[in-house]
Structure formats: structure tokens, C-alpha cells
Amino acid sequence: MNTNDVIIRYEEKGEYREVENLVRESFWNVYRPGCSEHYVIHVLRDDPAFVKELDFVMELDGVLIGQNMFMKTVINADDGRDIDVLTMGPICIAPELKRKGYGKILLDYSLEKAAELGFGAVLFEGNIDFYGKSGFDYARKFGIRYHDLPEGADDSFFLCTELIPGYLDEITGVYQTPQGYYVKDADVEEFDKEFPAKEKLKLPGQIFD
């Protein structure tokens, strides 16, 4: 892979639908039959917590192949404070280009830009095998708990990285997912009608029905 062929830039309003379709193609039948991520990004762009300065797309030879975005949220600290942090995603790479290194390039660039803007930490749900290569670790190691998760339940999906070293020192508390990520199935179904028809399949490894 020649990284000189890759351009990472801000998403432009005129390509919103193209990006949504890219997200749809990337997530279709991965975590559930069909997907909701293309509607999630559609909704989040208008959310007050959306960070426009961290809304990126990736091009390869002039073709959109990836995107990433961030939202502001908080940790409700056990001492009563609210600690400002970021969450991330959806992040995607075109299906035919997955596992070729493009995702890590986009992720590392995005985290670098978030750090330059002064944000202290990023917490989100993901796979440690991939995101660990870019500095993420289990959030529990930072003393941060996932909201609504019963004590003792598997939290290996909940990851964290500090953009400012020591930002979460001596902080314990509960991370809150921004409400914008919670979308209604009926709204997803209606939105999806605006895209080319695709078959929903129930496949091994999906985590939602």
C-alpha cells in the first residue's frame, strides 16, 4: 500500500449521502441483519455534541473509501465531577479494502488531530485486537465503567485511550454514551428506503438480532 495515494480530509456537506452509503456498505449484515450505522451518522451530524473539526473522510485515488467521526461526552466521576471526553464512530473502510491497513491510518490520524485540539481521552466500544494497535486499552484499567453494565459482566468491548497522558489519573466513574447513538428501529427502516435495496441476512457472529 502506498500511503501517498491516500488523502484524509474533512467531510463535505455535498457528499453526506455518499458517505452514508459507504457506511451502510461497510456495516451491512456485520453486527445485525442489515445495519443502523448509516442512519446514526445521519442523525449525529445535527447533534450539539458532534465535533465538526473531527469529521473525516479518506480518499484513495479520488474515491471515498473511509470515514470517522467523534462526539463529545462525559464520565460521571465518582467524586461528583463530569469529566469531558470524546467517543468515536462510526468509523469504517470500504468492504473490499478492509484489513489492508487503511483503517489504522485513518484512526491514527484522527486521534492525532483530536489530541491537537486538546481533548483528553477517547472511550468507545470496539475490538481490542484492532484498536489496541493504536494505543487503546480496556477502560476498566483506567477505572472507568460502562453505563448500565451489570457488575461482573463482560466489559472487554469497552476501550479507552488517553490523548493527554495522565488525563484520567485518580478518576473513577461511569462513561455515558451520547443519546444520539440510540436510534429507533422504525426510523432506521424508513431511512433505509432511500438507499438501494439490500438483503438482510442473519449470519454467525452477529451480536444483535
C-alpha positions as a Markdown table, in Angstrom:
| # | Residue | x | y | z |
|---|---|---|---|---|
| 1 | Met | 0.0 | 0.0 | 0.0 |
| 2 | Asn | 1.3 | 3.4 | -1.0 |
| 3 | Thr | 0.1 | 5.9 | 1.7 |
| 4 | Asn | 0.9 | 8.7 | -0.7 |
| 5 | Asp | -2.2 | 7.7 | -2.6 |
| 6 | Val | -4.4 | 8.3 | 0.4 |
| 7 | Ile | -5.9 | 11.7 | 1.4 |
| 8 | Ile | -7.7 | 12.3 | 4.7 |
| 9 | Arg | -9.8 | 15.5 | 4.8 |
| 10 | Tyr | -13.0 | 17.0 | 6.3 |
| 11 | Glu | -16.3 | 15.6 | 5.2 |
| 12 | Glu | -18.2 | 18.0 | 2.9 |
| 13 | Lys | -21.9 | 18.6 | 3.1 |
| 14 | Gly | -22.5 | 17.7 | -0.6 |
| 15 | Glu | -21.2 | 14.2 | -0.1 |
| 16 | Tyr | -23.2 | 13.3 | 3.0 |
| 17 | Arg | -25.3 | 10.7 | 1.2 |
| 18 | Glu | -22.3 | 9.2 | -0.5 |
| 19 | Val | -20.6 | 8.8 | 2.9 |
| 20 | Glu | -23.8 | 7.3 | 4.4 |
| 21 | Asn | -23.9 | 4.8 | 1.6 |
| 22 | Leu | -20.3 | 3.9 | 2.3 |
| 23 | Val | -21.1 | 3.4 | 6.0 |
| 24 | Arg | -24.1 | 1.3 | 5.0 |
| 25 | Glu | -22.0 | -1.0 | 2.7 |
| 26 | Ser | -19.3 | -1.4 | 5.4 |
| 27 | Phe | -21.6 | -2.4 | 8.2 |
| 28 | Trp | -24.3 | -4.3 | 6.3 |
| 29 | Asn | -25.0 | -7.6 | 8.0 |
| 30 | Val | -21.9 | -7.3 | 10.2 |
| 31 | Tyr | -23.4 | -6.8 | 13.7 |
| 32 | Arg | -27.0 | -7.5 | 12.8 |
| 33 | Pro | -29.2 | -8.3 | 9.8 |
| 34 | Gly | -28.9 | -5.0 | 7.8 |
| 35 | Cys | -27.4 | -2.1 | 9.8 |
| 36 | Ser | -28.2 | 1.2 | 11.5 |
| 37 | Glu | -24.9 | 3.0 | 11.4 |
| 38 | His | -25.7 | 4.9 | 8.2 |
| 39 | Tyr | -28.7 | 6.4 | 10.0 |
| 40 | Val | -26.7 | 7.0 | 13.1 |
| 41 | Ile | -24.2 | 9.2 | 11.3 |
| 42 | His | -27.1 | 11.0 | 9.6 |
| 43 | Val | -28.6 | 11.9 | 12.9 |
| 44 | Leu | -25.4 | 12.7 | 14.8 |
| 45 | Arg | -24.2 | 15.4 | 12.3 |
| 46 | Asp | -27.0 | 17.6 | 13.7 |
| 47 | Asp | -26.3 | 16.7 | 17.4 |
| 48 | Pro | -24.8 | 19.5 | 19.5 |
| 49 | Ala | -22.2 | 17.0 | 20.8 |
| 50 | Phe | -20.9 | 16.4 | 17.2 |
| 51 | Val | -17.3 | 17.6 | 16.7 |
| 52 | Lys | -17.2 | 19.1 | 13.2 |
| 53 | Glu | -13.5 | 19.6 | 13.4 |
| 54 | Leu | -13.1 | 15.8 | 13.7 |
| 55 | Asp | -15.4 | 14.7 | 10.9 |
| 56 | Phe | -13.1 | 13.0 | 8.4 |
| 57 | Val | -13.3 | 11.1 | 5.2 |
| 58 | Met | -10.5 | 9.1 | 3.5 |
| 59 | Glu | -9.9 | 9.1 | -0.3 |
| 60 | Leu | -7.9 | 6.6 | -2.4 |
| 61 | Asp | -7.2 | 7.8 | -5.9 |
| 62 | Gly | -10.1 | 10.3 | -5.7 |
| 63 | Val | -12.6 | 7.7 | -4.4 |
| 64 | Leu | -14.1 | 7.8 | -0.9 |
| 65 | Ile | -13.1 | 4.7 | 1.0 |
| 66 | Gly | -13.4 | 5.6 | 4.7 |
| 67 | Gln | -14.8 | 7.9 | 7.3 |
| 68 | Asn | -14.5 | 8.6 | 11.0 |
| 69 | Met | -16.3 | 11.0 | 13.4 |
| 70 | Phe | -16.2 | 12.0 | 17.1 |
| 71 | Met | -18.8 | 13.1 | 19.7 |
| 72 | Lys | -18.3 | 14.9 | 23.0 |
| 73 | Thr | -19.5 | 13.1 | 26.1 |
| 74 | Val | -18.6 | 12.8 | 29.8 |
| 75 | Ile | -17.5 | 10.5 | 32.5 |
| 76 | Asn | -19.7 | 10.9 | 35.6 |
| 77 | Ala | -16.9 | 10.7 | 38.1 |
| 78 | Asp | -17.5 | 9.1 | 41.5 |
| 79 | Asp | -16.4 | 12.3 | 43.2 |
| 80 | Gly | -19.3 | 14.2 | 41.6 |
| 81 | Arg | -17.5 | 15.8 | 38.7 |
| 82 | Asp | -18.2 | 15.4 | 35.0 |
| 83 | Ile | -15.0 | 14.7 | 33.1 |
| 84 | Asp | -15.1 | 15.8 | 29.4 |
| 85 | Val | -14.1 | 13.1 | 27.0 |
| 86 | Leu | -14.7 | 12.0 | 23.4 |
| 87 | Thr | -16.4 | 9.0 | 21.9 |
| 88 | Met | -15.8 | 7.8 | 18.4 |
| 89 | Gly | -17.6 | 6.3 | 15.4 |
| 90 | Pro | -19.0 | 5.0 | 13.3 |
| 91 | Ile | -15.6 | 4.5 | 11.7 |
| 92 | Cys | -15.4 | 2.5 | 8.5 |
| 93 | Ile | -13.4 | 1.4 | 5.5 |
| 94 | Ala | -15.0 | 0.2 | 2.2 |
| 95 | Pro | -15.6 | -3.6 | 2.5 |
| 96 | Glu | -13.2 | -4.5 | -0.3 |
| 97 | Leu | -10.4 | -2.6 | 1.3 |
| 98 | Lys | -10.7 | -3.8 | 4.9 |
| 99 | Arg | -7.7 | -5.5 | 6.6 |
| 100 | Lys | -5.2 | -3.7 | 4.3 |
| 101 | Gly | -4.0 | -1.1 | 6.8 |
| 102 | Tyr | -6.2 | 1.8 | 5.7 |
| 103 | Gly | -8.3 | 1.7 | 8.9 |
| 104 | Lys | -5.3 | 2.2 | 11.1 |
| 105 | Ile | -4.0 | 5.1 | 9.0 |
| 106 | Leu | -7.4 | 6.8 | 9.4 |
| 107 | Leu | -7.7 | 6.0 | 13.1 |
| 108 | Asp | -4.2 | 7.2 | 14.0 |
| 109 | Tyr | -4.7 | 10.4 | 12.0 |
| 110 | Ser | -8.0 | 11.1 | 13.7 |
| 111 | Leu | -6.6 | 10.6 | 17.2 |
| 112 | Glu | -3.6 | 12.8 | 16.4 |
| 113 | Lys | -6.0 | 15.6 | 15.4 |
| 114 | Ala | -8.2 | 15.1 | 18.4 |
| 115 | Ala | -5.1 | 15.5 | 20.6 |
| 116 | Glu | -4.1 | 18.6 | 18.8 |
| 117 | Leu | -7.5 | 20.1 | 19.6 |
| 118 | Gly | -6.8 | 19.5 | 23.3 |
| 119 | Phe | -9.2 | 16.6 | 24.0 |
| 120 | Gly | -8.0 | 14.4 | 26.9 |
| 121 | Ala | -9.3 | 10.9 | 26.2 |
| 122 | Val | -11.4 | 8.8 | 23.9 |
| 123 | Leu | -13.7 | 6.0 | 25.1 |
| 124 | Phe | -15.9 | 3.8 | 22.9 |
| 125 | Glu | -16.9 | 0.2 | 22.0 |
| 126 | Gly | -14.6 | -1.8 | 19.8 |
| 127 | Asn | -12.3 | -4.8 | 19.3 |
| 128 | Ile | -9.1 | -4.6 | 21.3 |
| 129 | Asp | -7.2 | -6.7 | 18.7 |
| 130 | Phe | -7.5 | -3.9 | 16.2 |
| 131 | Tyr | -7.7 | -0.8 | 18.4 |
| 132 | Gly | -5.0 | -1.9 | 20.7 |
| 133 | Lys | -2.6 | -1.3 | 17.9 |
| 134 | Ser | -3.4 | 2.4 | 18.1 |
| 135 | Gly | -3.0 | 2.8 | 21.9 |
| 136 | Phe | -6.4 | 1.7 | 23.2 |
| 137 | Asp | -6.7 | -0.5 | 26.3 |
| 138 | Tyr | -9.6 | -1.8 | 28.3 |
| 139 | Ala | -11.4 | 1.1 | 30.0 |
| 140 | Arg | -11.5 | -0.8 | 33.3 |
| 141 | Lys | -7.7 | -0.3 | 33.6 |
| 142 | Phe | -8.4 | 3.4 | 33.8 |
| 143 | Gly | -11.1 | 2.9 | 36.5 |
| 144 | Ile | -13.9 | 3.7 | 34.1 |
| 145 | Arg | -17.1 | 1.7 | 34.0 |
| 146 | Tyr | -19.7 | 1.3 | 31.2 |
| 147 | His | -23.1 | 2.7 | 32.0 |
| 148 | Asp | -25.9 | 0.1 | 32.6 |
| 149 | Leu | -23.5 | -2.8 | 32.6 |
| 150 | Pro | -24.1 | -5.2 | 35.5 |
| 151 | Glu | -21.1 | -5.7 | 37.8 |
| 152 | Gly | -19.1 | -8.7 | 36.7 |
| 153 | Ala | -20.4 | -8.6 | 33.1 |
| 154 | Asp | -18.0 | -8.8 | 30.2 |
| 155 | Asp | -16.7 | -5.3 | 29.5 |
| 156 | Ser | -13.9 | -6.3 | 27.1 |
| 157 | Phe | -15.6 | -4.3 | 24.3 |
| 158 | Phe | -15.2 | -1.0 | 26.3 |
| 159 | Leu | -12.0 | 0.7 | 25.3 |
| 160 | Cys | -10.1 | 3.8 | 26.2 |
| 161 | Thr | -7.0 | 5.8 | 25.3 |
| 162 | Glu | -5.6 | 8.9 | 26.8 |
| 163 | Leu | -4.8 | 11.7 | 24.4 |
| 164 | Ile | -3.2 | 13.7 | 27.3 |
| 165 | Pro | -1.0 | 11.4 | 29.3 |
| 166 | Gly | -2.4 | 11.2 | 32.9 |
| 167 | Tyr | -5.7 | 12.8 | 32.0 |
| 168 | Leu | -7.7 | 10.1 | 33.8 |
| 169 | Asp | -5.3 | 9.7 | 36.7 |
| 170 | Glu | -7.2 | 9.4 | 40.1 |
| 171 | Ile | -10.5 | 9.4 | 38.2 |
| 172 | Thr | -13.0 | 6.6 | 38.5 |
| 173 | Gly | -16.6 | 6.8 | 37.2 |
| 174 | Val | -19.2 | 5.9 | 34.7 |
| 175 | Tyr | -19.0 | 6.6 | 31.0 |
| 176 | Gln | -22.1 | 7.9 | 29.3 |
| 177 | Thr | -22.8 | 7.1 | 25.6 |
| 178 | Pro | -24.3 | 10.2 | 23.9 |
| 179 | Gln | -28.1 | 9.8 | 23.4 |
| 180 | Gly | -27.8 | 10.5 | 19.7 |
| 181 | Tyr | -26.4 | 7.0 | 19.2 |
| 182 | Tyr | -29.7 | 5.4 | 20.3 |
| 183 | Val | -32.0 | 5.3 | 17.3 |
| 184 | Lys | -35.3 | 3.7 | 16.8 |
| 185 | Asp | -35.6 | 0.6 | 14.5 |
| 186 | Ala | -38.6 | 2.1 | 12.8 |
| 187 | Asp | -36.7 | 5.3 | 11.9 |
| 188 | Val | -33.8 | 3.2 | 10.6 |
| 189 | Glu | -36.2 | 1.2 | 8.4 |
| 190 | Glu | -37.7 | 4.4 | 7.0 |
| 191 | Phe | -34.4 | 6.0 | 6.3 |
| 192 | Asp | -33.0 | 2.8 | 4.7 |
| 193 | Lys | -35.7 | 3.0 | 2.0 |
| 194 | Glu | -33.8 | 5.9 | 0.5 |
| 195 | Phe | -31.0 | 3.6 | -0.5 |
| 196 | Pro | -30.7 | 0.7 | -3.0 |
| 197 | Ala | -32.4 | -2.5 | -1.7 |
| 198 | Lys | -30.1 | -5.0 | 0.0 |
| 199 | Glu | -30.9 | -8.3 | 1.5 |
| 200 | Lys | -30.7 | -8.6 | 5.3 |
| 201 | Leu | -29.1 | -11.8 | 6.5 |
| 202 | Lys | -28.7 | -13.4 | 9.9 |
| 203 | Leu | -25.1 | -14.6 | 10.0 |
| 204 | Pro | -22.8 | -16.2 | 12.5 |
| 205 | Gly | -21.0 | -13.8 | 14.7 |
| 206 | Gln | -23.7 | -11.1 | 14.7 |
| 207 | Ile | -24.3 | -9.7 | 18.2 |
| 208 | Phe | -27.8 | -8.2 | 17.6 |
| 209 | Asp | -31.0 | -9.8 | 16.3 |
